[in-house]
Amino acid sequence: MANNTISLRSLLEKEKLNGINFLDWFRNLRIVLKQERKEYVIEEAVPNDPGPNASRADKDKFKKHIDDMVDVGCLMLATMTPELQKQHENMVAYEMIQNLKEIYEGQAHQERYETSKALFQCKMSEGSPVGAHVIKMMGYIQTLKKLGFALNDELATDVILQSLPDSFNQFVLNFNMNEINKTLPQLLGMLRTAESNMKKGGSKSVLMVRVAKEKGKKVAKSKGSGKIKPKGKGALKPKGGVSKDGKCFHCGKTGHWKRNCPIYLEDVKKAKAVGASVSGTAHEKESN
């Protein structure tokens, strides 16, 4: 345990607080204190003395807080530049942190602003690897989260999709239309797959297949449609007599029309003879 404590405290000793690295220094300080179970010292003000009549548990709790406070205060002072040590040597750990936050809060705001600007202005160039681009944007998003400006998954996804070039327009359209919910690592995997398919000509092939199908439908319709036949009585009335290739619709022989067909006329007479005059007359009118 002691070796782990010494190893982690070396993080603070490597780069002392100098006024421009507060965020990194404070991050490392929290890591060390969390491992030592003393992080509460910089988060809670110094408690009041419980007094001589307090319970043993309250007295022990107060004593532990004071002991940890002194230990953490010394660690903080030891990892500051001499100028900052002089400014904070008479403060306890909680007071030091509050004062440092007031001094360097502007630095945190500036870093958040610069990171946000870099994220929203980050655009992928056509032909660049999509993996490297998305990983870079995920780094900006993670940095903002550490700075207290976390983006929810939906907003982070939208920002990444909007940064892609025109070659990914179809992917973005399909992604939004299907309302796909993916984590950023899953989105990264999908984009890498889409990029690989585009390099192989997958998107172009799909488009060509669709066009070919549409053309095939049009050709099939045009072949099966034929010429439009005229409707009405004029369609049944030939001009210039009977063609030698024309056939009677009743007997199937050439040289005459149905209305002049001897077989048809004979059938009409027979129908009249057996009392089917109405039906025979109707057939005759149709033939005329």
N, C-alpha and C positions, 0 to 999 in steps of 0.2 A: 504493500500500500504506500509506504514511504517513498519507494523508488518511483512509483507511478506519479506521485505528487510532485516530486522533484523534476521528473521528465516533463510534465505538463507546465509547470511554472517556468520552464526554460523558454516556452513560447513567448512569455512576456519579457523575458530578459534579453531575447534576441533583438527586439526592436522596441525601445522604450518610447513612452508617450512624449511626443515632441511638439504637439500643437497642430499638426496637419494629418496625423494618422489616428485620430481619436476613434473612429468607427472600427478600424481593425483592432486597435488595442482593447477597446471595450468588448468586442466580440471574443477575443482571446481570454480576457479577464472572466467573463461569464462562463466560458468553458472550464477554466480552472476551478472556479468557485462551485460550479455545479458538481464537478467530480469530488470536491472536498465537502459537499453538503453545507456550504456556507453562503450560497447565493442570496439567501434571505437578508443578509446583513446590508447589502446595498439596495434592497427593495423596501425595507422597513425602517422607520425612524427609531431612534434609541428609546427603549421602553422606560417607563418610570420605575424607580426603585420601589419594590413591593413593601419595604419597611420591615422592621424587626418582628412584627406580629404575623407576617405572611407564612403560608405553609412552606414546608420543605421543598415541594415540587416547584412552587412559584419562585422561591429563592434560587434554586438550581437553574431554572430556565433563564432567569435574569443574569446569573453569573456566566452561563454559557454564551449568552448573547454578547456580553461585554468582552469576554475572552476572544470570541470569534471576530468581533468588531476590531479589536486591537490587532489581531493577526492579519486580517484583510487590509486594514489601514496601512500597516507596515509594508505589506506586499505591494500595494498601490504606489506608495511613496518611493519604494525601491526601484520601481519600473518607470519612473518619470525622469525627465531632464532636471538638472539642478534648479533652473528657474521655476519650473512648475512645482518642485518640491517645496520651495520657499513659500509659494502662494498657498499651499494646502497643508503644511506640516501641523497646523493647529486645528485641523478639522478631523472629524471621525469619518469612517468610510462612506456612510450614507450622505453626509454633507458634501464630501468630495465629489461624489458622482453627480449630485444635483447641480453643483457649481460647474462641473465640466460640461454637463449637458447644456446648460445655459450658454456657455462660452462657444461650444462647438456645434450647437444645433443647426446653425446656418450652414455648416459644412455638410451635415446630413441632408438638408434641403437641397443644397447644390448638387450633391451626388445623385439624389433621386431625380432631380430635374434633368441632369445630363444623361442618366440611364434611360429615363422615359423618352427623351428626345431621340436617343440613338435607337431605341426599340421601334418607335413609330415611324422613323425615317428610314429604317432598314429595308431595302428593296433588293430582291434577288435579280441578278442580271441573267438575260436569256442565255442558256447554255451552261451556266454555272451549276455545280453539284448541289442538289436540293438538300442533301443530308447535312453538309457543312453549314448551309444557310440556316436551316431550322435549329440546329444545335446552338448556333450563335445567338439566335433569338431566344431560345430557351434559357441561355445563360443570362441574358438581360432580364428576363421574367423572374428568374430565381434571385437575382441581385435586388430587384425591386421588392420582392417578398421579404428579404432580410432587412431592407430599409423601412419596412412597415407599410409598403404600398403594394399589397398583393392583388394580382389580377385573378378573377375567377376563371375557371376552365373555358367557359363559353367565350369570354372576351379575349382570352389569350389565343384561342383557336382562330377567332375572327381576324385578329391582328396578323397572325402567321399566314392565313389564306390570302389576305389582302396584299401581302408583300410578294406574292408569287408572280412570275411573268405571264404573258398571254398564253403561252403554251400549256399552262395548267388550267385554263378557263373551263374546259369541259369537266375536269376533275372537281373544281370548286363548285360548278353548277350542280353536278350530281350529288356532291357532299351536302350542299345546302338543301336541295330538293328532298333528299331522303332523311333529313334531320338526323344525321349520324352523330352519336355522342361517343367521343373517344378521348382518352387521355392524350397528353402531348407526345409521350413516347409511342403510343399507338398511331397517332396521326403521322409521326415521322416515318414509321414503317410503311404506312399506306402511300405516302408521297414517294418513298424510295421505289416501291413497287410500280407506281404509276410512271415514274421517270424511266424505269427499266423497260416497261412496255412501250413507251413512246420511242425509245432508242431502237427498239426492235421493229418499229413500224406498226405496233398493235393498233393504235388508234386509227391510223390511216387505213389499215386492212378492214377494220370494222366499218368504217365509212364507205369504202369501196363496195363491200358486200351489200350494204343497205342500198346504195345507188343502183347496183346491179339488179337487185330484187325489184326495185321500183321500175327500172327500165323493162325488166322481163314482164311485169304485169301489163305495162303499156303495150308491149309488142303482142302479147297474147290477146289483149282486147282488140287490137287493130286487125289481127289475122282472123279472128272469129266473127268480127262484126259484118264483113261483106258489104255489098251495096244496099242501100235503103230502098226497099220496094215501095212503089207508090200505092197509096190506099184509095179506096173508093171504087165506084163502078167503072171508072176509066181503066182500072188495072185489068179488068176482065175483057175489055173490048180491043181486039187487035186491029191494026190498021193494014190495009192492003191485002186482005184475004188471009187464007190459012197457009202457014208455012209447011213445007213438005215434011219437016221434022216434028210438026205439032201433033199431039196425040189427043184423042177424045178422052175426056175425064170419065166417061161412062164405060165404053168398051175397050179403050186402050189402043184402038187402031188409028192410023194416020189418015189425013185427007178430009176430015170434017170435024166440026165442033159438036159438043154434046147436044145442043138444041136441034141439030140436024141429023143426029145419030138415029138410024133406022131401028136399032135395037131398043134405044131409049124410048122412041115414039111408040113402038109396039108394046113396051112395058106399060106405058101410060094408058094405052087403050085397054089392056087387060085389067089394069087397076080400076078403070072406070066400070068395066063390065061386072066386077065383083063388088061394086058399091063403095070403092075407095076413091070416088070422084074428087072429094075435097083434097085428099092427100095428093092425088095426081095433078090437080090443078095447081097446088102449091109448088110442086116440083117443076111444073111447066113454067110457072112465073119466074122461078129462080133461074131456069135455064135461059129464059128470054131476057 
